[in-house]
Amino acid sequence: MRVGQGFDAHRLVPDRRLVLGGVELPSQETGDRGLEGHSDGDALLHAVADAVLGALGEGDLGRHFPSSDPALEGIASSRLVERVVEMMSAAGFRVANLDATVIAQAPRLAPHQPKMRENLAALLDAPLERVNVKVTSTDGLGAFGRTEGIAALATVLLEPLGGSGAGG
């Protein structure tokens, strides 16, 4: 078994779509603000990918998908996660459990939480009951509380492909 953790944060900027956990939030909810980034800026998927890479001992997203690579500009973060999952499978592992938290004062994310969870389970090829997504605010504290950005944390437990963890 291997454990990895991931963290990502991006600034909210005008005139950009907001994508979290592979879910594009409606512009009327976001005020036409989205996450700045070389890719689509999906902080949740970035944190999850970093957690998996960490569990594999393979560094981080920046090592594998540098922002200096013009071919990656605007790429959907789900594509990056798909590549990381290929690496995970090739190394002989699968997700035993994922727990992730998105930190955002606004927009309200709770209505989108189930779809984020479903997207992550599908991307990770994991049963839904092995994937958890939480959303929280900072009650107005700090940069995230001032709605300057959004952050995400993820912890993943990987098991060998032949493993027999609970729920599987």
C-alpha positions in Angstrom: 0.0 0.0 0.0 1.2 3.5 -0.7 -0.1 6.9 0.5 0.2 10.2 -1.4 -0.9 13.7 -0.7 -1.6 16.6 -3.1 -2.3 20.3 -2.8 -3.1 22.9 -5.4 -4.3 26.5 -5.4 -5.1 28.9 -8.1 -6.1 32.5 -8.3 -9.6 33.4 -9.5 -9.4 35.7 -12.5 -12.1 37.3 -14.7 -13.2 36.1 -18.1 -12.3 32.5 -17.5 -14.5 29.4 -17.1 -14.4 27.7 -13.7 -13.8 23.9 -13.8 -13.5 21.9 -10.6 -13.4 18.1 -10.4 -14.1 18.1 -14.2 -17.3 20.0 -13.6 -17.7 23.3 -15.4 -19.7 25.6 -13.2 -22.3 27.9 -14.8 -21.1 31.5 -15.4 -24.0 32.9 -13.5 -22.7 31.1 -10.4 -19.1 32.1 -10.9 -19.5 35.7 -12.1 -17.4 34.8 -15.1 -14.4 34.1 -12.9 -12.3 31.0 -13.3 -9.0 29.6 -12.1 -5.9 30.9 -13.6 -3.5 28.3 -15.0 -1.7 27.0 -18.0 -4.3 24.2 -18.2 -7.9 24.7 -17.4 -6.7 25.3 -13.8 -8.8 22.6 -12.1 -7.3 22.7 -8.7 -9.1 19.6 -7.5 -7.9 17.4 -10.3 -4.4 18.8 -9.9 -4.3 18.0 -6.2 -5.6 14.4 -7.0 -3.0 13.9 -9.7 -0.2 15.1 -7.4 -1.4 12.8 -4.6 -1.2 9.8 -7.0 2.2 10.9 -8.3 3.4 11.2 -4.7 2.2 7.8 -3.8 4.1 6.4 -6.8 7.2 8.4 -5.9 7.0 10.1 -9.2 7.4 13.8 -8.2 4.6 16.2 -9.1 2.5 17.5 -12.0 5.0 20.2 -12.9 7.7 17.6 -13.5 5.5 15.6 -15.9 3.5 18.4 -17.4 5.5 21.6 -17.2 3.7 24.9 -17.8 6.5 25.8 -20.2 5.1 23.1 -22.6 3.0 25.0 -25.2 1.2 21.7 -26.2 -0.4 21.7 -22.7 -1.8 25.2 -22.8 -5.5 25.1 -22.1 -5.5 21.3 -21.7 -8.4 19.8 -19.7 -7.0 18.6 -16.4 -8.9 15.4 -16.8 -6.4 14.5 -19.6 -3.5 15.0 -17.2 -5.3 12.7 -14.6 -5.8 10.1 -17.3 -2.1 10.1 -18.0 -1.3 9.8 -14.3 -3.7 6.9 -14.0 -2.0 5.2 -16.9 1.3 5.6 -14.9 -0.4 4.2 -11.8 -1.7 1.1 -13.6 1.6 0.6 -15.4 3.3 0.6 -11.9 0.9 -2.1 -10.7 -1.4 0.0 -8.5 -5.0 1.1 -8.2 -6.9 3.5 -6.0 -7.9 1.9 -2.7 -9.3 5.2 -1.3 -9.3 8.9 -2.2 -10.3 11.8 0.1 -10.3 15.3 -1.3 -11.3 18.7 0.0 -12.0 21.9 -2.0 -11.5 25.2 -0.1 -13.6 28.0 -1.6 -15.6 30.8 -0.1 -17.5 31.3 -3.3 -19.1 30.1 -5.5 -21.2 27.6 -3.6 -19.9 24.2 -4.5 -22.1 21.8 -2.5 -24.6 21.4 -5.4 -21.7 20.2 -7.7 -20.1 17.9 -5.1 -21.8 14.7 -6.3 -20.8 15.2 -9.9 -17.2 16.0 -8.9 -17.1 12.7 -6.9 -18.6 10.8 -9.9 -16.1 12.3 -12.3 -13.1 11.4 -10.0 -14.3 7.9 -9.5 -14.6 7.5 -13.3 -11.2 9.1 -14.0 -9.5 7.0 -11.4 -11.3 3.8 -12.4 -12.4 3.4 -8.8 -15.7 2.4 -7.2 -17.7 5.5 -6.1 -17.6 4.3 -2.5 -13.8 4.6 -2.5 -13.9 8.3 -3.6 -14.9 11.2 -1.3 -15.0 14.9 -2.1 -15.7 17.5 0.6 -16.2 21.2 0.1 -15.5 23.9 2.8 -15.0 27.6 3.1 -12.7 29.5 5.4 -15.5 31.6 6.8 -14.0 34.7 5.3 -10.5 34.1 6.6 -7.5 34.8 4.3 -7.1 34.9 0.6 -9.6 32.1 0.0 -12.1 33.7 2.3 -11.8 36.9 0.3 -12.6 34.9 -2.8 -9.2 35.5 -4.4 -8.7 31.9 -5.2 -9.6 28.2 -4.7 -7.5 25.5 -3.2 -7.8 21.7 -3.0 -6.2 19.0 -0.9 -6.2 15.3 -1.7 -5.0 12.1 0.0 -4.9 8.8 -1.8 -4.2 5.3 -0.8 -3.0 3.0 -3.5 -3.0 -0.8 -3.4 -1.3 -3.3 -5.6 -3.6 -4.3 -8.6 -3.9 -7.8 -7.1 -5.0 -6.3 -3.7 -8.3 -6.9 -2.1 -9.1 -3.8 -0.1 -12.5 -3.2 1.5 -15.3 -2.4 -1.0 -13.6 -4.1 -3.9 
